Structure formats: C-alpha cells, structure tokens
C-alpha cells in the first residue's frame, strides 16, 4: 500500500543521520511530485510525529550562549560558520516535514503540500551542499558543537499552525535573508568558490520558503476573517523569544511578501 504523505514525513523525522535523513527526504519529495505530475495525488493522511526529530550522536547540542564563538576571518572560523549553516539546514528539513505531519488534520489546499514538500527537498539539497563544503575542508557535520535552540519554535507552536508559519518561515527563515549576503562576502574574500556557490543557492531558494510562509499565513488569516498584521505581531510576541534584530534585508523580505510594517515594530528599535 502506498504511504501517505504524513507517514513519509514521520519517516524523515525519525531518521537520525543527516545524509540518510536528507536522502529519504528527497526520495519522498520525488515520489510526491511524481504522483502529482501523473494526476494521482497521494493521500495526506494523519500521523503522530515525534515531539523532537531523531538526531545523530554528534554534533553535541549546547545552549546557544555556550556555543564557542569563532572569528570568520580564520579558516577555523569559516569552517565553524559552515557547520552552523549545515545545522540550520538540517533543522529546516525537519521543520518543513514536521509542519506537514503535525498539521495533517488541518484542511489545506494541495498547493500547501506542494510548497512545503518542495521546501523540504531544497533544504535537503542545501544541507548536502554545505556538508560537501565541510568535507572539502577536512571537516564534517557533527565535528563541532551546535546550538540546541533551533527546535524550540517547533515545540512552542506544536498546537498552532498559524504560530508555526509566523515564527519559522516568516521570522527564523527571514533572518537568513538578512545575514546570508554577509556570509557570501566572507567566503568570496577567502576565494572559497564552493562555499560561495552553495550559499548563493541557499540565498536564492530561501526567498521562496519565506514566501510560502507568508502566503499560507495570509491564507489562514483570510479563511478566518483575520487582519494578518496584528495577528502576526501577537503570535511573534507570544512564541518568539526576544526582539527581531536589524539590519533587515527589506528588498528580499518584500520579494517574499513580508512588508516592513510586519517586522520593524517587533525589532529592538521598533
């Protein structure tokens, strides 16, 4: 019997190894789109995802305050930066599949699943691109400690699909749009063409993931007759711990469907 989409999502969440997790993620995404192209959409189904995804023994997960700070101007610092990006991308794979599995009982149009399966597939590609860069430098994902706070947003919004969309793609992933250009410049100065190419791919595709968050957040607000901006402000204040940090990439955020009056009032200077 063909697996449901939520069953496939749980399989990814329950796979610990990063390379194995992302391989399974890409395999399931390909299966989903093959059925869609054939006009035979897979059943969404309902599933019971784990509260936390399976994780490898390494990296050691630390409180964000305890993760060692390294200067990106050094080779060791650049490896640490790539490791941090790989950690973010692997968490993003799980966040997108968890969104599908966690809220399978919320009635949504087929395009919702198309978007998040595509996002999970692209995050899987991103993890592998950055892992390849680490290995090219004689390192690997798991070689350094990483911060344990990445999954907190998922746990905080476990019963709130609008809160999940507000905090994960519209805040956490939007932050990637702010900081990635600076990272690209660090690796360009170091003449690390492989890392530059990987980060440019991530930067271009993350705009789409933030846009999916904005699109489906506005969809849910519209379906419930709610004004999106005050709802967004309320949810971010409830679930996101701390103020949003400028500078903001206003151009890319606007391209992703998030206008300045959504995030500036939530900033340290707002």
N, C-alpha and C positions, 0 to 999 in steps of 0.2 A: 504493500500500500504506500502511496506517495506521502511523504512527510508534509505536514502543514508548515506554513511559514513560521509560526511561533515555535514549533518544535525545532526547526532548523536554527532559529535564533538562540534557543536554550542550549543546543549542542555547541554553538560557538562560545557562549558564556561559560560552559562547563569544561572547555578545553584550556589547559594551563599554559603550555608552551607558546611563546609568541609567534614563531614561524608556523607552528601547526594550527594555531588559532586563526591566523590570517589566511592560511591556505584553505581551511574549511570555510571561512567567511567568503572568500572569493568563489569557491565552488558552489556554495549555496546561492550567492548572488547570480551567478551564471545560470543556475537552474531556474531561479525565479524569472529571469528575463527571457530565457528560452521558452518557458510556458507562456509568458505574456506575448511574445512575438508570434507564438502559434495560436493565439486567441483562446488559450486554455489556462486561465489564471489559477494558481494554486490556492487551496483553502487557507484562510488566515488562521483559523483555529484559536484555541485558548490554551495557555500554558502557565506553568508555575516556575518562573525564573528564580535563580538563587538571589538572595539579597546582595551578595557580592560575587563577582565573577571569579573563576579559578585563576590562579596566578602562579607563575614559576617560583621556585625557591629563591631565586635572585632576579631582580635586584632586592636588596634589603630596603624595606619601606620605612621611612623616618618621618617624624613631624616636619613640616616644611621649614620650621625655624632651625632644625638640626641638620639639614642637608648642607654639606660643605660648599662654600662659595669659592668659585674659581674664576680667575680673570680670563675673559675670552681672547685676550691678545696672545696667550701662550698656546702651544699645541695641546697641552693637557686641558686647558680651559675650553678649547674648541671641541675636544672630544666630550667633555662634560656637557657642553651645550647640545651637541648632537644626541647624547644619551638622554637628556631631558626631553628633547623633541620626540625621540622614539617612545619614551614613556607616555607622553601626551597622546601620541597617535594610537598606541595600543589601547589606552583607556577610551579613546574616541570610538574605536571599533566596538568595544563592549557597550559604550553608551548608546550607540545607534541601534545595535541589536536588542539591547535591554528596552529601549523605547518601543520597539515592535512587540517584544514578548510581554512586557509589563502591562501594556495598554491594549492588548488584543481584544478586550471586551468593549472598547470604545469604538462605536461605529464611525468609520472614516472612509473616504473615497479611495479607490485603488491607487490614485496618484500619490497618496500619503505613503504607501508602502513602497512604491517605485522610488520615491525620493530618498527614503531612509535606507533602503537596500543599496541604492547607488552610493549614498554617502558612506555606508559601512564598507563597501567594496573599495572605494577610493581611499579611505583611511587605512585599510589593509595594505593597499599598494604603498601608501606613504610610510607606514611602519617598515616595510621591507626595503624601500629606497634608503631610509635613514640607517637601518641596520646594515645594509651593504656599505654605506659610508663608514660606519664604525669599524666594520671588519677590514675595510681597506686601510684603516689607520692602526690595525693591530689590536682593536678592542672589540667589544660586542655588547649587545643589550644584556644587562644584568651585571656588568663588570663594576658598576658604580652604584651607590645608594640612590634612591629616588624618593620623592615625597609621597606621603600616604593620603594627602588631602584630595586627590583627583576624584575619588568616588563619592565624596561627601554629598555633592549636589544630587547624585542619583538616589542616595539613601534619604535625603531630606525631602525629595519630591516623589517618593515611591507611590503615593496615592493621588498625585496631582499632575495630570498630563499637561495642563497649561503652565504650571510652575516649571515642569521639566523643560518645555520648549523655551520658556523665558530665560531660564538660568543657564542651560547647557549651550544651545547654539547661539542664542541672542546675547549672552554675556561672555561665557568662557571661550567659545569659538571666535566670537567677535574680537576678543582680546588678541587672538592670533593674528588678525588682520592689522592690529596696531604695531605688534612687535616683530613680525617676520621680516619686513623690509630692512630693519636694522641688522638682523641676523644674516641676511643675504649679503649685506655690505661687509660684515666681519669676514665671511668666507671668501668674498671676492678679493678683499685686500690680501688674504692669505694665499690667493691663487689656487683655491681648492674648488676646481671646476665641478667635481662630482657633487659636493655638498651644495654648491650654488644651484645646480640643476635640480637637485632633489627639493630644495627649499622653494625654488620658483614654481615647481609643480604643485607643492603643497599650498603655496600662497594663492595661486590661480584657482585651485579647486575648493579651497576653504570658503571663498566668497559664496559659492553655491550652497554649501552646508548652512552657512548663516542665513542665506536667503530662504532655504527650506524651513528653518525655524520661524522666521518672520512670517512666511506665507501661511503656515499651518497654525501659528498662534493667532493671526488675524482671522483665519477661517473659523477657529473655535470661538473667538470673541463674537464674530458676526453671527454664528449659529445661535449663540446665547443672548444676542442683542446687547453686547457689552462694548463700551468705549475702550479700545485697545491700550491707549497710552496710560491712563490711570491704573488700569488692571496690571499692566507691565510693571509700573512703578511699585505697586503694592506687593506683587509677587517677588520682585527682586529684593525689596527691603525685607521680606519675610524669609527668603531662602538663601540669599547671597550674603556672606559674612564679610562686611566691610564695604567701603565706598569703591566705586569704579575709578580707575586711575588713568588720567590723561597723561600724555597726549593721545588723542584718538585719531584714527585714520578715517576722517569724515567722508572722504571720497568713496572708499571701498565699503564702508558701512552703509552709505546711501545706495550704492550699487546693490547691496544685499537687502535693501528695503527697510533699513533702520535709520530714521531721521534723527538729527541732533537732539530734538526735544524729548526723545526717549531716554538717552543716556546721560546728557550733561546734568540734568537735575539730580542724578544719582552719584555724581562724581565728587571727589574731595573738594572741588572748588564750586560745585553747583549749589 
